[in-house]
Each structure stands twice: as structure tokens, then as C-alpha cells.
Amino acid sequence: MASMIAYFSRRGENYVSGTLRELAVGNTETAAGMIRELTGAALFPIEPVQAYSPRYNDCIAQAQADQRRDARPELKRYPESLEGYDTIYLGYPNYWGTMPMCLFTFLEHFDFTGKTILPFCTHEGSGLGRSEADIKRLCPGAEVRKGLALYGGSVQNAKPAIARWLEENR
């Protein structure tokens, strides 16, 4: 069976190591690319129809509003099926203690029974938050393994940590 890396990432102005910085490639996308290099897994970007603002402060206000109203943002597309995949690497930035709400939309769209989900997130100090518990709640038939939290500000140097995490989860 094959593996898929399903991830949400955001380019533009991001909070990185205590300052706002423009990113041409989002931190989570960078980590997803490293996982692909190490595993050969297929990449699937999770993209909401209504994108978050490229401005950091506007983005976090939108993300918090989505969370308060328990939104399920519409996605641009979904994989045709997850039948051919036994392992899903699920990537996201930590927004207000968990995943962005578009990940909730994605997870609720499929039945993950019998799948293994390996969460990974980028953050600037909040780690995985409650995202692992949220994934377990949304995907009760899946085996959700210990996630990997990567500091966004140093994600370019995260390949050794990612390789260790992958090895631990073989």
C-alpha cells in the first residue's frame, strides 16, 4: 500500500522566530516536501476555497473566527479516494491550539477506518496543542500515532528530526 501527505500550508506574511516575515513557501509545505523526499509518498495540498489572508494578523483573526463558529470551510478539491493509501501524513500549522478548520473539513469527508495517521505541525511555541486529540475524535477508526511538532522558524533544518520520526513510526 502507498502513503499520502495531505497538508495545509500558508505562504505570505508569517510569524517566524518572533518577527513577521514573508514566506514564498509555507513552513508546513517545506516539511511536507522533506517527508516526500524521505518516503516517496504522494503529496496532496489541502486548499480552502476562501483562502486565508496573506497578512498574518488578518489570517489569525480569520482562523480564530472560524474556530469560534466551528466552521467547515469548503475545499477546492479532494483526493478521488483514499482506498490505495494505508498511511496518511497529515500536516498543518497550529492555529489557536489545533489544526486550521479546513483540516476538520478534510477529515470529516473520508472514512479513515483502518488507516494510520501521522500528524505533523509547524508552530512557533505551541507544539501540537490539542490537534492529536481532535484527529482521534474525528477519525475514530484510524490509528493516530504520536505527532511531530516542528518550529516554523527552523523548519529548513528539520530533516534529521523528520527522519527520526519516520523511523520511529515504521
MDAnalysis code that builds the backbone (N, CA, C; Angstrom):
import MDAnalysis as mda
import numpy as np

u = mda.Universe.empty(510, n_residues=170, atom_resindex=np.repeat(np.arange(170), 3), trajectory=True)
u.add_TopologyAttr("name", ["N", "CA", "C"] * 170)
u.add_TopologyAttr("resid", np.arange(1, 171))
u.add_TopologyAttr("resname", ["MET", "ALA", "SER", "MET", "ILE", "ALA", "TYR", "PHE", "SER", "ARG", "ARG", "GLY", "GLU", "ASN", "TYR", "VAL", "SER", "GLY", "THR", "LEU", "ARG", "GLU", "LEU", "ALA", "VAL", "GLY", "ASN", "THR", "GLU", "THR", "ALA", "ALA", "GLY", "MET", "ILE", "ARG", "GLU", "LEU", "THR", "GLY", "ALA", "ALA", "LEU", "PHE", "PRO", "ILE", "GLU", "PRO", "VAL", "GLN", "ALA", "TYR", "SER", "PRO", "ARG", "TYR", "ASN", "ASP", "CYS", "ILE", "ALA", "GLN", "ALA", "GLN", "ALA", "ASP", "GLN", "ARG", "ARG", "ASP", "ALA", "ARG", "PRO", "GLU", "LEU", "LYS", "ARG", "TYR", "PRO", "GLU", "SER", "LEU", "GLU", "GLY", "TYR", "ASP", "THR", "ILE", "TYR", "LEU", "GLY", "TYR", "PRO", "ASN", "TYR", "TRP", "GLY", "THR", "MET", "PRO", "MET", "CYS", "LEU", "PHE", "THR", "PHE", "LEU", "GLU", "HIS", "PHE", "ASP", "PHE", "THR", "GLY", "LYS", "THR", "ILE", "LEU", "PRO", "PHE", "CYS", "THR", "HIS", "GLU", "GLY", "SER", "GLY", "LEU", "GLY", "ARG", "SER", "GLU", "ALA", "ASP", "ILE", "LYS", "ARG", "LEU", "CYS", "PRO", "GLY", "ALA", "GLU", "VAL", "ARG", "LYS", "GLY", "LEU", "ALA", "LEU", "TYR", "GLY", "GLY", "SER", "VAL", "GLN", "ASN", "ALA", "LYS", "PRO", "ALA", "ILE", "ALA", "ARG", "TRP", "LEU", "GLU", "GLU", "ASN", "ARG"])
u.atoms.positions = np.array([
    [0.850, -1.189, 0.000],
    [0.000, 0.000, 0.000],
    [0.892, 1.247, 0.000],
    [0.303, 2.341, -0.392],
    [1.027, 3.594, -0.544],
    [0.720, 4.552, 0.603],
    [1.460, 5.647, 0.614],
    [1.281, 6.701, 1.613],
    [0.964, 8.016, 0.915],
    [0.239, 8.870, 1.636],
    [-0.099, 10.196, 1.139],
    [0.255, 11.232, 2.200],
    [0.755, 12.366, 1.733],
    [0.999, 13.516, 2.597],
    [-0.084, 14.533, 2.258],
    [-1.077, 14.654, 3.124],
    [-2.140, 15.650, 2.948],
    [-1.797, 16.796, 3.912],
    [-1.694, 18.004, 3.377],
    [-1.246, 19.101, 4.229],
    [-1.890, 20.421, 3.820],
    [-2.002, 21.300, 4.806],
    [-2.389, 22.685, 4.568],
    [-1.199, 23.551, 4.967],
    [-0.876, 24.506, 4.133],
    [0.222, 25.431, 4.414],
    [-0.148, 26.800, 3.882],
    [0.436, 27.825, 4.446],
    [0.130, 29.181, 4.033],
    [1.387, 29.975, 3.779],
    [1.449, 30.538, 2.579],
    [2.543, 31.433, 2.191],
    [2.199, 32.842, 2.653],
    [3.063, 33.760, 2.336],
    [2.790, 35.155, 2.689],
    [3.426, 35.517, 4.008],
    [2.871, 36.502, 4.641],
    [3.421, 37.008, 5.898],
    [3.141, 36.001, 7.017],
    [4.188, 35.547, 7.678],
    [4.084, 34.579, 8.767],
    [4.898, 35.063, 9.955],
    [4.496, 34.594, 11.127],
    [5.238, 34.867, 12.350],
    [6.333, 33.820, 12.450],
    [7.582, 34.255, 12.402],
    [8.715, 33.340, 12.395],
    [9.765, 33.856, 13.374],
    [10.035, 33.056, 14.387],
    [11.082, 33.380, 15.368],
    [10.943, 34.794, 15.929],
    [9.722, 35.162, 16.264],
    [9.495, 36.438, 16.934],
    [9.300, 37.642, 16.035],
    [9.270, 37.447, 14.732],
    [9.089, 38.572, 13.817],
    [8.209, 38.153, 12.635],
    [7.609, 39.122, 11.977],
    [6.821, 38.824, 10.781],
    [7.749, 38.789, 9.584],
    [7.599, 37.727, 8.782],
    [8.463, 37.538, 7.626],
    [7.633, 37.014, 6.455],
    [7.951, 37.461, 5.247],
    [7.299, 36.974, 4.022],
    [7.899, 35.631, 3.645],
    [7.036, 34.646, 3.443],
    [7.491, 33.317, 3.039],
    [6.954, 32.989, 1.649],
    [7.848, 32.628, 0.744],
    [7.439, 32.215, -0.595],
    [6.840, 30.807, -0.560],
    [7.294, 29.982, 0.380],
    [6.781, 28.630, 0.603],
    [6.452, 28.532, 2.081],
    [5.258, 28.081, 2.399],
    [4.852, 27.954, 3.797],
    [5.677, 26.916, 4.545],
    [5.765, 27.081, 5.856],
    [6.558, 26.168, 6.684],
    [6.074, 24.721, 6.606],
    [4.765, 24.526, 6.631],
    [4.243, 23.162, 6.580],
    [4.507, 22.532, 5.216],
    [4.425, 23.326, 4.156],
    [4.742, 22.820, 2.826],
    [6.215, 22.402, 2.741],
    [7.082, 23.163, 3.388],
    [8.503, 22.810, 3.426],
    [8.689, 21.451, 4.103],
    [8.036, 21.253, 5.252],
    [8.129, 19.975, 5.967],
    [7.536, 18.842, 5.127],
    [6.408, 19.101, 4.471],
    [5.778, 18.078, 3.619],
    [6.725, 17.654, 2.498],
    [7.441, 18.607, 1.932],
    [8.412, 18.282, 0.886],
    [9.530, 17.391, 1.395],
    [9.966, 17.619, 2.627],
    [11.001, 16.764, 3.209],
    [10.479, 15.352, 3.442],
    [9.242, 15.242, 3.906],
    [8.647, 13.916, 4.113],
    [8.544, 13.189, 2.778],
    [8.171, 13.919, 1.736],
    [8.092, 13.299, 0.397],
    [9.467, 12.792, -0.035],
    [10.509, 13.608, 0.170],
    [11.865, 13.183, -0.198],
    [12.262, 11.895, 0.516],
    [11.869, 11.786, 1.786],
    [12.276, 10.647, 2.603],
    [11.408, 9.409, 2.418],
    [10.175, 9.592, 1.953],
    [9.250, 8.455, 1.868],
    [8.772, 8.146, 0.451],
    [8.821, 9.125, -0.425],
    [8.248, 8.947, -1.760],
    [6.733, 9.032, -1.781],
    [6.115, 9.411, -0.670],
    [4.654, 9.495, -0.578],
    [4.103, 10.565, -1.518],
    [2.875, 10.354, -1.949],
    [2.179, 11.325, -2.802],
    [1.837, 12.570, -1.989],
    [1.917, 13.728, -2.631],
    [1.563, 14.998, -1.973],
    [0.156, 15.415, -2.359],
    [-0.619, 15.874, -1.374],
    [-1.934, 16.439, -1.656],
    [-2.106, 17.708, -0.817],
    [-2.079, 18.883, -1.463],
    [-2.311, 20.114, -0.713],
    [-3.800, 20.302, -0.413],
    [-4.117, 20.589, 0.820],
    [-5.488, 20.890, 1.239],
    [-5.665, 22.395, 1.096],
    [-6.587, 22.803, 0.221],
    [-6.748, 24.218, -0.086],
    [-8.197, 24.644, 0.091],
    [-8.457, 25.561, 1.032],
    [-9.824, 26.060, 1.165],
    [-10.189, 26.955, -0.029],
    [-11.456, 26.936, -0.404],
    [-11.929, 27.796, -1.491],
    [-11.650, 29.253, -1.138],
    [-11.986, 29.641, 0.081],
    [-11.735, 31.003, 0.563],
    [-10.408, 30.986, 1.317],
    [-9.353, 31.437, 0.655],
    [-8.014, 31.403, 1.261],
    [-7.921, 32.374, 2.434],
    [-7.071, 32.026, 3.372],
    [-6.775, 32.966, 4.452],
    [-6.000, 34.145, 3.887],
    [-6.086, 35.253, 4.565],
    [-5.383, 36.466, 4.153],
    [-3.876, 36.219, 4.108],
    [-3.181, 36.852, 3.156],
    [-1.714, 36.749, 3.137],
    [-1.073, 37.560, 4.268],
    [-1.815, 38.432, 4.914],
    [-1.326, 39.230, 6.056],
    [-1.526, 38.423, 7.334],
    [-0.493, 38.294, 8.113],
    [-0.507, 37.430, 9.286],
    [-1.610, 37.787, 10.270],
    [-1.694, 39.034, 10.687],
    [-2.684, 39.407, 11.706],
    [-4.110, 39.198, 11.228],
    [-4.377, 39.452, 9.961],
    [-5.701, 39.188, 9.416],
    [-5.980, 37.688, 9.378],
    [-4.960, 36.917, 9.033],
    [-5.090, 35.458, 8.970],
    [-5.447, 34.883, 10.337],
    [-4.734, 35.304, 11.375],
    [-5.022, 34.721, 12.693],
    [-6.408, 35.139, 13.190],
    [-6.852, 36.342, 12.831],
    [-8.210, 36.758, 13.199],
    [-9.240, 35.881, 12.472],
    [-8.998, 35.603, 11.184],
    [-9.899, 34.729, 10.413],
    [-9.901, 33.319, 11.006],
    [-8.726, 32.807, 11.324],
    [-8.616, 31.449, 11.866],
    [-9.330, 31.340, 13.203],
    [-9.193, 32.342, 14.040],
    [-9.871, 32.313, 15.337],
    [-11.387, 32.410, 15.163],
    [-11.853, 33.245, 14.235],
    [-13.288, 33.357, 13.961],
    [-13.838, 32.026, 13.438],
    [-13.094, 31.365, 12.556],
    [-13.507, 30.047, 12.047],
    [-13.654, 29.051, 13.197],
    [-12.694, 29.079, 14.099],
    [-12.719, 28.143, 15.216],
    [-13.895, 28.431, 16.150],
    [-14.141, 29.700, 16.436],
    [-15.246, 30.072, 17.338],
    [-16.592, 29.593, 16.814],
    [-16.771, 29.655, 15.506],
    [-18.064, 29.235, 14.943],
    [-18.034, 27.780, 14.456],
    [-16.952, 27.068, 14.763],
    [-16.812, 25.665, 14.392],
    [-17.050, 25.475, 12.894],
    [-16.444, 26.350, 12.088],
    [-16.634, 26.366, 10.641],
    [-16.056, 25.129, 9.983],
    [-16.611, 24.793, 8.851],
    [-16.071, 23.750, 7.987],
    [-15.903, 24.378, 6.605],
    [-14.775, 25.075, 6.405],
    [-14.556, 25.756, 5.125],
    [-14.579, 24.786, 3.946],
    [-15.207, 25.204, 2.886],
    [-15.268, 24.398, 1.671],
    [-13.863, 24.279, 1.082],
    [-13.538, 23.105, 0.570],
    [-12.228, 22.865, -0.033],
    [-12.327, 22.911, -1.551],
    [-11.228, 23.294, -2.197],
    [-11.187, 23.360, -3.660],
    [-11.359, 21.987, -4.295],
    [-10.776, 20.971, -3.656],
    [-10.850, 19.615, -4.199],
    [-10.460, 18.617, -3.117],
    [-10.732, 17.361, -3.412],
    [-10.378, 16.243, -2.537],
    [-9.683, 15.181, -3.385],
    [-8.900, 14.325, -2.751],
    [-8.417, 13.163, -3.499],
    [-9.639, 12.341, -3.936],
    [-9.545, 11.693, -5.096],
    [-10.663, 10.866, -5.559],
    [-11.034, 9.809, -4.532],
    [-10.028, 9.242, -3.895],
    [-10.249, 8.175, -2.931],
    [-9.004, 8.042, -2.054],
    [-9.188, 7.473, -0.887],
    [-8.044, 7.137, -0.031],
    [-7.818, 5.623, 0.009],
    [-8.573, 4.881, -0.801],
    [-8.509, 3.414, -0.769],
    [-7.113, 2.856, -0.978],
    [-6.315, 3.460, -1.822],
    [-4.992, 2.931, -2.113],
    [-3.923, 3.324, -1.112],
    [-4.312, 4.031, -0.060],
    [-3.339, 4.525, 0.923],
    [-3.596, 3.889, 2.282],
    [-2.539, 3.402, 2.902],
    [-2.682, 2.881, 4.261],
    [-2.166, 3.869, 5.297],
    [-1.287, 4.774, 4.894],
    [-0.710, 5.763, 5.813],
    [-0.942, 7.157, 5.255],
    [-1.436, 8.033, 6.139],
    [-1.652, 9.434, 5.788],
    [-0.800, 10.284, 6.724],
    [0.149, 11.011, 6.150],
    [0.894, 12.023, 6.902],
    [0.054, 13.289, 6.799],
    [-0.382, 13.816, 7.930],
    [-1.314, 14.937, 7.949],
    [-0.612, 16.168, 8.506],
    [-0.412, 17.183, 7.652],
    [0.357, 18.358, 8.051],
    [-0.456, 19.631, 8.103],
    [-0.077, 20.497, 9.036],
    [-0.814, 21.746, 9.262],
    [-0.018, 22.662, 10.188],
    [-0.273, 23.964, 10.101],
    [0.246, 24.868, 11.126],
    [-0.692, 24.815, 12.338],
    [-0.175, 25.057, 13.507],
    [-1.015, 25.120, 14.707],
    [-1.697, 26.484, 14.723],
    [-3.016, 26.477, 14.619],
    [-3.827, 27.698, 14.705],
    [-4.673, 27.611, 15.967],
    [-4.388, 28.462, 16.913],
    [-5.180, 28.545, 18.142],
    [-5.313, 27.199, 18.843],
    [-4.205, 26.474, 18.942],
    [-4.176, 25.252, 19.736],
    [-4.562, 23.975, 19.014],
    [-4.905, 24.078, 17.735],
    [-5.254, 22.875, 16.978],
    [-4.996, 23.112, 15.492],
    [-5.638, 22.320, 14.664],
    [-5.489, 22.443, 13.214],
    [-6.385, 23.563, 12.692],
    [-6.038, 24.121, 11.535],
    [-6.975, 25.023, 10.867],
    [-8.262, 24.251, 10.548],
    [-9.373, 24.946, 10.521],
    [-10.666, 24.295, 10.352],
    [-10.820, 23.583, 9.008],
    [-10.052, 23.967, 8.006],
    [-10.129, 23.242, 6.725],
    [-9.650, 21.795, 6.885],
    [-8.812, 21.514, 7.883],
    [-8.406, 20.132, 8.151],
    [-9.573, 19.335, 8.712],
    [-10.416, 19.987, 9.515],
    [-11.609, 19.324, 10.028],
    [-12.505, 18.925, 8.847],
    [-12.664, 19.851, 7.888],
    [-13.456, 19.568, 6.681],
    [-12.895, 18.338, 5.974],
    [-11.594, 18.313, 5.763],
    [-10.936, 17.205, 5.068],
    [-11.153, 15.890, 5.811],
    [-10.914, 15.886, 7.114],
    [-11.003, 14.649, 7.891],
    [-12.438, 14.123, 7.951],
    [-13.412, 15.015, 8.003],
    [-14.806, 14.584, 8.073],
    [-15.324, 14.078, 6.722],
    [-14.616, 14.360, 5.660],
    [-15.047, 13.962, 4.314],
    [-14.808, 12.471, 4.051],
    [-13.846, 11.873, 4.717],
    [-13.448, 10.490, 4.448],
    [-13.644, 9.600, 5.675],
    [-13.720, 8.309, 5.416],
    [-13.700, 7.308, 6.476],
    [-12.257, 6.817, 6.582],
    [-11.621, 7.067, 7.686],
    [-10.219, 6.703, 7.881],
    [-10.058, 5.364, 8.601],
    [-11.115, 4.598, 8.697],
    [-11.051, 3.297, 9.366],
    [-9.966, 2.437, 8.725],
    [-9.095, 1.911, 9.581],
    [-8.014, 1.052, 9.115],
    [-6.782, 1.790, 8.627],
    [-6.831, 3.101, 8.570],
    [-5.683, 3.910, 8.117],
    [-4.817, 4.275, 9.326],
    [-3.566, 4.549, 9.046],
    [-2.658, 5.099, 10.052],
    [-2.455, 6.565, 9.714],
    [-2.669, 7.434, 10.700],
    [-2.483, 8.873, 10.516],
    [-1.297, 9.313, 11.357],
    [-0.354, 9.968, 10.704],
    [0.818, 10.520, 11.380],
    [0.753, 12.042, 11.250],
    [0.328, 12.737, 12.317],
    [0.215, 14.189, 12.246],
    [1.575, 14.874, 12.385],
    [1.736, 15.974, 11.655],
    [2.905, 16.838, 11.850],
    [2.442, 18.273, 11.728],
    [2.980, 19.113, 12.597],
    [2.569, 20.514, 12.554],
    [3.777, 21.424, 12.673],
    [3.580, 22.636, 12.192],
    [4.561, 23.695, 12.389],
    [3.951, 24.702, 13.346],
    [4.805, 25.310, 14.139],
    [4.328, 26.215, 15.186],
    [5.467, 27.135, 15.594],
    [5.144, 28.087, 16.428],
    [6.172, 28.989, 16.964],
    [6.191, 28.948, 18.489],
    [5.813, 27.822, 19.061],
    [5.897, 27.666, 20.504],
    [4.747, 26.890, 21.114],
    [3.720, 26.588, 20.354],
    [2.538, 25.926, 20.915],
    [2.481, 24.429, 20.631],
    [3.456, 23.897, 19.946],
    [3.508, 22.466, 19.681],
    [2.276, 21.958, 18.958],
    [1.888, 20.742, 19.255],
    [0.731, 20.112, 18.620],
    [-0.589, 20.554, 19.233],
    [-0.524, 21.224, 20.397],
    [-1.761, 21.644, 21.053],
    [-2.667, 20.444, 21.280],
    [-3.950, 20.615, 20.988],
    [-4.920, 19.521, 21.152],
    [-5.234, 18.832, 19.819],
    [-4.405, 19.083, 18.802],
    [-4.699, 18.554, 17.465],
    [-4.747, 17.026, 17.423],
    [-3.865, 16.349, 18.138],
    [-3.895, 14.883, 18.118],
    [-5.215, 14.359, 18.659],
    [-5.694, 14.950, 19.746],
    [-6.988, 14.546, 20.311],
    [-8.121, 14.839, 19.334],
    [-8.046, 15.973, 18.638],
    [-9.075, 16.308, 17.651],
    [-9.073, 15.305, 16.504],
    [-7.897, 14.911, 16.035],
    [-7.808, 13.928, 14.944],
    [-8.401, 12.591, 15.395],
    [-8.063, 12.167, 16.608],
    [-8.603, 10.906, 17.133],
    [-10.128, 10.958, 17.225],
    [-10.663, 12.089, 17.624],
    [-12.118, 12.249, 17.735],
    [-12.775, 12.215, 16.358],
    [-12.141, 12.861, 15.363],
    [-12.707, 12.934, 14.018],
    [-12.521, 11.642, 13.221],
    [-11.538, 10.840, 13.586],
    [-11.195, 9.620, 12.837],
    [-11.132, 8.428, 13.792],
    [-12.274, 8.038, 14.387],
    [-12.251, 7.004, 15.432],
    [-11.771, 5.633, 14.960],
    [-11.849, 5.340, 13.682],
    [-11.406, 4.039, 13.186],
    [-9.958, 4.000, 12.757],
    [-9.266, 5.131, 12.884],
    [-7.864, 5.208, 12.459],
    [-6.928, 4.994, 13.636],
    [-5.730, 4.577, 13.308],
    [-4.656, 4.553, 14.301],
    [-3.915, 5.885, 14.154],
    [-4.044, 6.739, 15.166],
    [-3.386, 8.045, 15.137],
    [-2.129, 7.933, 15.995],
    [-1.004, 8.038, 15.355],
    [0.272, 7.893, 16.060],
    [0.761, 9.239, 16.587],
    [1.799, 9.175, 17.407],
    [2.368, 10.390, 18.008],
    [2.837, 11.340, 16.915],
    [2.379, 12.566, 17.025],
    [2.705, 13.568, 16.022],
    [4.078, 14.181, 16.206],
    [4.455, 14.958, 15.209],
    [5.734, 15.661, 15.206],
    [5.456, 17.156, 15.145],
    [5.958, 17.891, 16.118],
    [5.820, 19.351, 16.146],
    [7.156, 19.965, 15.747],
    [7.127, 20.820, 14.729],
    [8.334, 21.456, 14.206],
    [8.225, 22.965, 14.340],
    [9.265, 23.589, 14.857],
    [9.282, 25.053, 14.913],
    [9.360, 25.590, 13.488],
    [8.404, 26.442, 13.159],
    [8.370, 27.013, 11.820],
    [9.634, 27.768, 11.472],
    [10.176, 28.494, 12.444],
    [11.360, 29.304, 12.202],
    [12.601, 28.515, 11.856],
    [12.607, 27.222, 12.170],
    [13.785, 26.405, 11.862],
    [13.425, 25.175, 11.030],
    [12.283, 25.220, 10.354],
    [11.831, 24.052, 9.588],
    [12.813, 23.678, 8.477],
    [13.563, 24.627, 7.952],
    [14.532, 24.309, 6.891],
    [15.592, 23.326, 7.377],
    [15.794, 23.261, 8.694],
    [16.801, 22.369, 9.277],
    [16.183, 21.131, 9.937],
    [14.929, 20.841, 9.632],
    [14.187, 19.798, 10.343],
    [14.327, 18.395, 9.751],
    [15.033, 18.242, 8.657],
    [15.094, 16.930, 8.007],
    [15.585, 15.812, 8.937],
    [16.620, 16.033, 9.761],
    [17.031, 14.956, 10.680],
    [15.931, 14.575, 11.682],
    [15.217, 15.554, 12.214],
    [14.122, 15.272, 13.153],
    [12.988, 14.529, 12.447],
    [12.695, 14.926, 11.221],
    [11.658, 14.243, 10.439],
    [12.080, 12.804, 10.159],
    [13.331, 12.600, 9.786],
    [13.829, 11.244, 9.506],
    [13.728, 10.358, 10.749],
    [14.053, 10.895, 11.927],
    [13.938, 10.119, 13.182],
    [12.480, 9.739, 13.444],
    [11.585, 10.715, 13.281],
    [10.149, 10.484, 13.499],
    [9.627, 9.414, 12.540],
    [10.025, 9.490, 11.285],
    [9.600, 8.480, 10.320],
    [10.126, 7.100, 10.703],
    [11.373, 7.038, 11.127],
    [11.966, 5.766, 11.531],
    [11.226, 5.183, 12.738],
    [10.869, 6.024, 13.699],
    [10.131, 5.579, 14.889],
    [8.744, 5.052, 14.533],
    [8.221, 5.467, 13.405],
    [6.852, 5.104, 13.019],
    [6.773, 4.112, 11.871],
    [7.864, 3.386, 11.634],
    [7.843, 2.345, 10.591],
    [7.052, 1.158, 11.054],
])
